[in-house]
């Protein structure tokens, strides 16, 4: 496998990860994440060197998709926080003033 193929594999797995996040499919998310980490290890093992414009473009696409995954995870975490606050009777704002806040 060359770096181009490895990057394409990472991109495909990031798409799978996003699809799993959108559908809340935990099993698919675990598979996609585990396979993505293996693909990244393969990419790392191939080493680095001069990047062609195509490789840079693929790496930028992988970076954008990774940011999309991060956004989905952050949104899910915020929703969990909100639900936990509602369940514990702390409805309202997600963030509260600390004890050092001005009145």
N, CA, C and O of each residue as an XYZ file, in Angstrom:
412
protein
N       0.853     -1.177      0.000
C       0.000      0.000      0.000
C       0.898      1.240      0.000
O       1.903      1.284      0.710
N       0.539      2.224     -0.783
C       1.305      3.472     -0.807
C       0.564      4.545      0.001
O      -0.552      4.319      0.470
N       1.189      5.701      0.156
C       0.592      6.770      0.981
C      -0.738      7.241      0.420
O      -1.655      7.540      1.185
N      -0.862      7.314     -0.892
C      -2.117      7.741     -1.510
C      -3.252      6.791     -1.123
O      -4.315      7.231     -0.684
N      -3.021      5.492     -1.287
C      -4.036      4.494     -0.945
C      -4.374      4.530      0.545
O      -5.533      4.380      0.932
N      -3.351      4.729      1.372
C      -3.586      4.792      2.819
C      -4.423      6.018      3.182
O      -5.310      5.931      4.031
N      -4.151      7.146      2.553
C      -4.955      8.348      2.813
C      -6.396      8.158      2.353
O      -7.327      8.581      3.038
N      -6.581      7.535      1.215
C      -7.941      7.272      0.721
C      -8.673      6.349      1.693
O      -9.867      6.523      1.935
N      -7.968      5.379      2.243
C      -8.571      4.467      3.241
C      -8.993      5.255      4.489
O     -10.084      5.039      5.017
N      -8.145      6.156      4.955
C      -8.490      6.985      6.114
C      -9.725      7.831      5.802
O     -10.624      7.940      6.636
N      -9.777      8.419      4.628
C     -10.929      9.247      4.232
C     -12.200      8.411      4.205
O     -13.234      8.842      4.715
N     -12.135      7.219      3.615
C     -13.312      6.342      3.584
C     -13.787      6.001      4.995
O     -14.987      5.968      5.265
N     -12.840      5.751      5.879
C     -13.211      5.404      7.254
C     -13.739      6.610      8.021
O     -14.588      6.452      8.898
N     -13.261      7.801      7.713
C     -13.832      9.005      8.325
C     -15.278      9.197      7.873
O     -16.130      9.602      8.663
N     -15.553      8.905      6.602
C     -16.947      8.956      6.127
C     -17.816      7.950      6.891
O     -18.947      8.253      7.271
N     -17.269      6.754      7.110
C     -18.006      5.739      7.868
C     -18.235      6.195      9.304
O     -19.304      5.969      9.871
N     -17.242      6.830      9.881
C     -17.355      7.336     11.254
C     -18.446      8.413     11.340
O     -19.250      8.414     12.272
N     -18.467      9.316     10.374
C     -19.489     10.372     10.353
C     -20.876      9.768     10.210
O     -21.810     10.187     10.893
N     -21.017      8.786      9.328
C     -22.315      8.130      9.145
C     -22.772      7.457     10.441
O     -23.947      7.521     10.800
N     -21.840      6.818     11.133
C     -22.179      6.164     12.402
C     -22.574      7.194     13.455
O     -23.506      6.967     14.226
N     -21.873      8.321     13.494
C     -22.220      9.379     14.442
C     -23.610      9.942     14.140
O     -24.397     10.181     15.056
N     -23.908     10.152     12.870
C     -25.216     10.692     12.485
C     -26.350      9.763     12.865
O     -27.430     10.211     13.251
N     -26.103      8.464     12.755
C     -27.166      7.489     13.026
C     -27.128      6.948     14.450
O     -27.938      6.095     14.815
N     -26.187      7.442     15.257
C     -26.023      6.968     16.638
C     -25.814      5.453     16.705
O     -26.287      4.797     17.633
N     -25.111      4.907     15.725
C     -24.822      3.475     15.669
C     -23.471      3.225     16.349
O     -22.414      3.368     15.734
N     -23.529      2.856     17.608
C     -22.319      2.693     18.408
C     -21.419      1.589     17.863
O     -20.199      1.753     17.819
N     -22.006      0.467     17.447
C     -21.187     -0.631     16.922
C     -20.450     -0.200     15.651
O     -19.266     -0.496     15.487
N     -21.144      0.489     14.763
C     -20.507      0.974     13.532
C     -19.442      2.015     13.860
O     -18.398      2.063     13.209
N     -19.700      2.844     14.862
C     -18.732      3.858     15.269
C     -17.460      3.199     15.819
O     -16.349      3.619     15.494
N     -17.628      2.175     16.647
C     -16.464      1.467     17.192
C     -15.653      0.816     16.077
O     -14.424      0.885     16.086
N     -16.330      0.181     15.114
C     -15.618     -0.460     13.999
C     -14.882      0.574     13.156
O     -13.705      0.405     12.835
N     -15.588      1.647     12.800
C     -14.984      2.675     11.949
C     -13.790      3.321     12.649
O     -12.757      3.566     12.025
N     -13.931      3.593     13.931
C     -12.841      4.232     14.677
C     -11.634      3.303     14.788
O     -10.500      3.730     14.568
N     -11.872      2.044     15.125
C     -10.766      1.083     15.236
C     -10.063      0.924     13.886
O      -8.834      0.916     13.825
N     -10.827      0.800     12.821
C     -10.230      0.649     11.493
C      -9.515      1.920     11.047
O      -8.490      1.853     10.369
N     -10.055      3.077     11.428
C      -9.395      4.345     11.090
C      -8.046      4.432     11.786
O      -7.063      4.855     11.177
N      -7.986      4.042     13.043
C      -6.717      4.079     13.778
C      -5.684      3.134     13.160
O      -4.498      3.459     13.096
N      -6.142      1.958     12.704
C      -5.230      1.029     12.019
C      -4.727      1.642     10.717
O      -3.544      1.535     10.391
N      -5.627      2.287      9.973
C      -5.231      2.913      8.708
C      -4.243      4.050      8.945
O      -3.319      4.248      8.156
N      -4.436      4.796     10.030
C      -3.500      5.872     10.365
C      -2.139      5.290     10.742
O      -1.102      5.849     10.382
N      -2.139      4.161     11.471
C      -0.872      3.501     11.798
C      -0.162      3.030     10.533
O       1.059      3.140     10.424
N      -0.925      2.510      9.585
C      -0.343      2.099      8.306
C       0.260      3.292      7.599
O       1.364      3.213      7.060
N      -0.464      4.397      7.602
C       0.027      5.620      6.965
C       1.311      6.090      7.642
O       2.266      6.483      6.972
N       1.330      6.047      8.964
C       2.519      6.448      9.716
C       3.707      5.538      9.380
O       4.834      6.012      9.236
N       3.450      4.236      9.257
C       4.515      3.281      8.956
C       5.108      3.506      7.565
O       6.263      3.161      7.314
N       4.327      4.077      6.678
C       4.826      4.358      5.327
C       5.807      5.523      5.321
O       6.495      5.763      4.328
N       5.865      6.237      6.428
C       6.809      7.340      6.558
C       6.328      8.598      5.867
O       5.263      8.644      5.252
N       7.155      9.611      5.997
C       6.816     10.858      5.347
C       7.905     11.182      4.347
O       8.986     10.594      4.357
N       7.611     12.080      3.533
C       8.536     12.483      2.493
C       7.867     13.594      1.709
O       6.853     14.144      2.139
N       8.422     13.917      0.584
C       7.808     14.980     -0.207
C       6.376     14.608     -0.581
O       6.104     13.497     -1.035
N       5.480     15.550     -0.383
C       4.073     15.316     -0.698
C       3.742     15.947     -2.042
O       4.062     17.107     -2.303
N       3.110     15.173     -2.865
C       2.645     15.692     -4.146
C       1.413     16.548     -3.891
O       0.819     16.470     -2.815
N       1.024     17.359     -4.857
C      -0.223     18.127     -4.681
C      -1.426     17.226     -4.391
O      -2.307     17.599     -3.616
N      -1.466     16.051     -5.004
C      -2.576     15.126     -4.748
C      -2.567     14.645     -3.306
O      -3.622     14.574     -2.675
N      -1.396     14.313     -2.775
C      -1.316     13.867     -1.384
C      -1.707     14.985     -0.424
O      -2.387     14.738      0.572
N      -1.283     16.205     -0.715
C      -1.674     17.341      0.141
C      -3.192     17.528      0.116
O      -3.810     17.784      1.149
N      -3.782     17.399     -1.070
C      -5.235     17.545     -1.188
C      -5.965     16.456     -0.398
O      -6.956     16.735      0.276
N      -5.477     15.224     -0.483
C      -6.088     14.129      0.277
C      -5.925     14.344      1.780
O      -6.856     14.099      2.548
N      -4.755     14.798      2.197
C      -4.533     15.060      3.619
C      -5.446     16.178      4.115
O      -5.964     16.103      5.229
N      -5.646     17.212      3.299
C      -6.553     18.299      3.680
C      -7.989     17.808      3.773
O      -8.729     18.231      4.662
N      -8.393     16.924      2.873
C      -9.738     16.345      2.940
C      -9.906     15.516      4.206
O     -10.940     15.599      4.869
N      -8.904     14.722      4.544
C      -8.964     13.935      5.780
C      -9.059     14.851      6.992
O      -9.802     14.563      7.931
N      -8.320     15.942      6.980
C      -8.363     16.900      8.088
C      -9.747     17.528      8.219
O     -10.259     17.671      9.329
N     -10.358     17.905      7.093
C     -11.713     18.478      7.130
C     -12.718     17.472      7.682
O     -13.566     17.817      8.505
N     -12.616     16.231      7.226
C     -13.530     15.198      7.718
C     -13.317     14.930      9.200
O     -14.281     14.701      9.931
N     -12.082     14.955      9.647
C     -11.795     14.772     11.065
C     -12.416     15.908     11.882
O     -12.956     15.671     12.963
N     -12.343     17.136     11.370
C     -12.992     18.264     12.053
C     -14.498     18.065     12.120
O     -15.125     18.396     13.127
N     -15.083     17.527     11.057
C     -16.518     17.245     11.060
C     -16.857     16.223     12.136
O     -17.849     16.380     12.848
N     -16.044     15.180     12.260
C     -16.251     14.185     13.325
C     -16.187     14.844     14.697
O     -17.019     14.576     15.564
N     -15.200     15.702     14.883
C     -15.030     16.383     16.168
C     -16.256     17.218     16.502
O     -16.695     17.239     17.652
N     -16.812     17.905     15.514
C     -17.999     18.732     15.729
C     -19.181     17.866     16.152
O     -19.910     18.218     17.079
N     -19.371     16.732     15.472
C     -20.469     15.827     15.855
C     -20.294     15.324     17.286
O     -21.257     15.279     18.051
N     -19.078     14.950     17.645
C     -18.819     14.454     19.003
C     -19.087     15.559     20.025
O     -19.688     15.300     21.068
N     -18.652     16.778     19.740
C     -18.892     17.891     20.665
C     -20.383     18.170     20.823
O     -20.845     18.456     21.927
N     -21.140     18.091     19.730
C     -22.590     18.300     19.813
C     -23.251     17.204     20.645
O     -24.145     17.470     21.449
N     -22.798     15.976     20.440
C     -23.355     14.877     21.229
C     -23.039     15.057     22.706
O     -23.897     14.815     23.554
N     -21.834     15.475     23.022
C     -21.448     15.691     24.420
C     -22.275     16.814     25.040
O     -22.679     16.721     26.199
N     -22.525     17.865     24.280
C     -23.346     18.968     24.794
C     -24.778     18.496     25.044
O     -25.394     18.895     26.032
N     -25.307     17.660     24.166
C     -26.660     17.133     24.370
C     -26.725     16.247     25.604
O     -27.699     16.301     26.355
N     -25.707     15.439     25.818
C     -25.676     14.586     27.014
C     -25.608     15.458     28.266
O     -26.304     15.197     29.247
N     -24.772     16.490     28.229
C     -24.657     17.398     29.377
C     -26.019     18.022     29.689
O     -26.441     18.065     30.845
N     -26.695     18.502     28.653
C     -27.994     19.136     28.847
C     -29.002     18.147     29.440
O     -29.752     18.493     30.353
N     -29.017     16.934     28.926
C     -29.958     15.932     29.445
C     -29.656     15.593     30.897
O     -30.570     15.451     31.709
N     -28.376     15.464     31.222
C     -28.005     15.172     32.610
C     -28.400     16.317     33.534
O     -28.855     16.086     34.655
N     -28.228     17.545     33.068
C     -28.627     18.690     33.882
C     -30.135     18.698     34.114
O     -30.602     18.992     35.215
N     -30.882     18.375     33.080
C     -32.340     18.330     33.237
C     -32.743     17.221     34.197
O     -33.621     17.417     35.037
N     -32.113     16.063     34.081
C     -32.432     14.948     34.971
C     -32.073     15.252     36.426
O     -32.736     14.770     37.345
N     -31.034     16.045     36.632
C     -30.607     16.352     37.990
C     -31.276     17.613     38.538
O     -30.955     18.060     39.639
N     -32.209     18.187     37.765
C     -32.919     19.367     38.228
C     -32.160     20.660     38.039
O     -32.510     21.673     38.643
N     -31.135     20.648     37.219
C     -30.349     21.850     36.974
C     -30.690     22.450     35.612
O     -29.798     22.897     34.890
N     -31.957     22.463     35.264
C     -32.377     22.969     33.955
C     -31.886     24.371     33.697
O     -31.373     25.031     34.601
N     -32.037     24.820     32.499
C     -31.606     26.171     32.157
C     -30.309     26.162     31.405
O     -30.077     25.314     30.544
N     -29.463     27.115     31.735
C     -28.210     27.288     31.007
C     -27.276     26.104     31.209
O     -27.252     25.473     32.265
N     -26.518     25.828     30.174
C     -25.546     24.741     30.255
C     -24.365     25.143     31.127
O     -23.681     24.285     31.685
N     -24.125     26.442     31.246
C     -22.994     26.923     32.028
C     -23.514     27.802     33.158
O     -24.412     28.621     32.963
N     -22.945     27.622     34.320
C     -23.328     28.413     35.489
C     -22.148     29.261     35.916
O     -20.994     28.943     35.632
N     -22.459     30.331     36.596
C     -21.401     31.161     37.154
C     -20.725     30.430     38.289
O     -21.374     29.728     39.066
N     -19.432     30.594     38.381
C     -18.687     30.024     39.509
C     -18.884     30.867     40.745
O     -19.508     31.927     40.688
N     -18.365     30.410     41.846
C     -18.532     31.132     43.118
C     -17.791     32.468     43.122
O     -18.083     33.332     43.949
N     -16.844     32.645     42.216
C     -16.083     33.883     42.190
C     -16.705     34.932     41.257
O     -16.152     36.017     41.079
N     -17.851     34.599     40.668
C     -18.475     35.519     39.719
C     -19.036     36.748     40.459
O     -19.432     36.660     41.621
N     -19.058     37.859     39.781
C     -19.610     39.091     40.362
C     -21.126     39.047     40.365
O     -21.734     38.474     39.461
N     -21.726     39.634     41.350
C     -23.185     39.671     41.467
C     -23.755     40.732     40.569
O     -24.971     40.917     40.527
